Structure formats: C-alpha cells, structure tokens
Amino acid sequence: MTQTAVITGASQGLGAALARGLSGAGWNLVIDARTEKDLEAVAASLNNVVAIAGDVVDDDHRAELAAAADKLGGADLLVNNASTLGGSPPPALGDFPLPALLGTFEVNVLAPIALTQLVLPQLRQSRRGAVLNISSDAAVEAYEGWGGYGAAKAALDHASRVLAKEEPELRVWSVDPGDLRTRLQQEAFPGEDISDRPLPETVVPWFLKLLDERPESGRYVAR
C-alpha cells in the first residue's frame, strides 16, 4: 500500500532532498514552502505530489495541508522541517528583536505542534503513523548567536518527547541532521564558504532507513 507523507519547507535543502527520496521510494507527497516558484520546481521533479505554497504559521494553510493528505488516503508521516533562524546572521539573545524572536518560535515550535494536531487523526489511523521533527545540535549545545533558534529547537525536542508519551502507538522522532550545505546554514554564516558541509542528499539514506526500521520514539542524530 502506498504511503503518504506531509513535508514542510520542501522547496530547498533537506526538505527537498527528503521529498525526492520519498518520492523515489513510491510515497505520495504533500509538500509546502513559502516560495511558490521554488516549490513548483521541486514538485516538477517528483511523482504523486501535491504542492501547496504558503506559510506554516498560517492557520488556513495548515488546514489545506491536512486536507490534501486526507484526500490521498491520510498521512502516514508528518515531517516538520520548515525552520527559521530569526535573522542573518542570527542575533545574540541580548539584541534579539522580540518580534523576530516570536517569529522564530512560531515557525519552529508552534507551527509544528499545530500541524501535528491537525494531522494526528490521520496518523492514528495509519498502521505506521509517525511524526518526524527536524532538530539541531543547537538544541543541546550552547553556541553564540544561536540562542533563539536553539531554544526553539530545544522546545520542539521536548514537545516531541511529550507527544511520544501521549501517543504510544505512533513513532515520534526528533532528528538532528547535522550541519548541511543548505540555505539556512548559509544564512547563519553570511558571506562565508560552507562548501565543506555535506549536501542534504547525503543523509537521505539514513532517514529512509529510519522510516523502514522504525526504532523507538526518541531523539536521534543522522550519521
């Protein structure tokens, strides 16, 4: 039976790489991103995909994503990948503009929880229902300039642990994919050469193995 995944932030980076990997493995996909042109370019390379441009902090947009998955038979997997740093480079906590800090938590914590709430009924009906929250080493390590993003990802990690307790029939994974050559990584280090970071595609096999083997809910680091 074909499985269905909802992936946020799929117009570039890890989200796009995961979309390509899952599409190649025969999954149906519902993908989103704020930039419609980039999202359409990714969708054009995929099979069995519904692409919906929009912002994950928008209530109506999240409802669209959940409805699209439902029309495909219901989501088996939700990948909360969309993220924001809050600035480029990310500001120190002492100077972090509060509206930007609020936006960082809205995108990285509140939106994933809100979308999970909408998709949960579908995941509960699936025999292999799972939530995959993309985390960061900044959630557990203290780096200068990463306080807003790191605190938000730490909150998402903890929410993942609680959800795993509350939904024991599901798998709830929080995964640190490592430093990758992505637009977000470049925004963190504007003007610097990040070509030493591996491409997002290099960790996709690890994620596909995770989905296949379905280890216990918890926090993992992609290797």
Helices and strands as residue ranges (DSSP letters): E 4-7, H 13-24, E 28-33, H 36-43, E 49-53, H 59-71, E 77-80, G 93-95, H 98-105, I 106-110, H 111-125, E 130-134, G 137-139, H 147-166, E 171-176, H 183-188, G 200-203, H 204-213, E 218-221
